[in-house]
Amino acid sequence: MNNTKIWLSSPHMGGNEQQFVKEAFDTNWIAPLGPNVSGFEQDLEVFLNDDVFVAALSSGTAAIHLGLILLGVQAGDEVICQSFTFSASANPIVYLGATPVFIDSETDTWNMCSIALEQAIVDRISKGKKPKAIIPVHLYGMPFKVDEIKAISEKYGIPVLEDSAEALGSTYKGTKCGTFGDIGVLSFNGNKIITTSGGGALVTHSKNIKDKTVFLATQARDNAPHYQHSEIGYNYRLSNICAGIGRGQMEVLVDHVNLRREMHDFYVNFFKDIEGVTVSEEPNTDFHSNFWLSCIVIDSVKLGKTTEDLRLLLEAENIESRPLWKPMHLQPIFEKYPYYGGKVAEQLFENGLCLPSGSNLTDDDKGRISHALNRFFE
């Protein structure tokens, strides 16, 4: 039997990426600017289709960092952040000398709980520390409860930095994720829906904010014949080579989303008669997930087996799986910071597992996954 590695979420090329990269070489645009950068930004703006402007950057983390700067976050400020997420959502808060305030998840989408969010805001204000921004995350491609989070944002006058790193192609009430916040963030890391090998983007409804983003991302060089700098800048612009990969990937983005959703359907069908296993699902038709990763939660009391038992069995079969994100408030580097909520995120981490979800998984791969899962649950 074929025993090559089945990855959790590997890059999936569409065919024309090399042509865009070749054009960059042929025209000597080997720089953090050029036709592919501009073209990739335009492709994203057309896809998001909500009167937005996009600045292509070196990573999603860079986009969060610049987004916080553009929202006026400074040392000593507080920023509210979803706890159940990857550390890149929270790290840039600390880069700026600000304090992260972590919020638990709700059970429907696994994303930021609006009840705990409002409790946190009221409590921080009572302590004389009104938060400067809110960072909710569309986790694993599942949209957060946009209406609830935005209502609280507007009620207290706190801007939303929308972490859509995992959710390109997802929608809420027909509108693309990445366009809801005061500033949105995308990621094109190697394991995402589409990739530029490494890269990200900042999404805004303001041309001025896009221009300011590009200025900061190119070392904040003033308009002068010599190198002059009146602000601190960063080397955060996406290269023309990587943007060429992104342009080719944009041609297959919709196909990739459909294939990820098919993988999710594969798991829903597999687990439909297995008691004690819950597959992550859209709460209702308002939510349309790209299902970047398909995830399950195991009731170890019912099954007498744990997600770690399953992870180890899959590993022995050369199939990659991964525990759900360990919440930020449980991380050694973040455990000293404020946290609001219960144990939803903690329980998801303890009982959840991400299963192979790539858009390039073959029928043979699915057969091997089914065989391994059948061995575990028989």
Secondary structure, 3 states (H helix, E strand, C coil): CCCCCECCCCCCCCCCHHHHHHHHHHCCCCCCCCHHHHHHHHHHHHHHCCCCEEEEECCHHHHHHHHHHHCCCCCCCEEEEECCCCHHHCHHHHHCCCEEEEECECCCCCCECHHHHHHHHHHHHHCCCCCCEEECECHHHCCCCHHHHHHHHHHHCCCEEEECCCCCCCEECCEECCCCCCEEEEECCCCCCCCCCCCEEEEECCHHHHHHHHHHHECCCCCCCCCCCCCCCCECECCHHHHHHHHHHHCCHHHHHHHHHHHHHHHHHHHCCCCCEEECCCCCCCEECCCCCEEEEECHHHHCCCHHHHHHHHHHCCECCEECCCCHHHCCCCCCCCEECCCHHHHHHHHEEEECCCCCCCHHHHHHHHHHHHHHHC
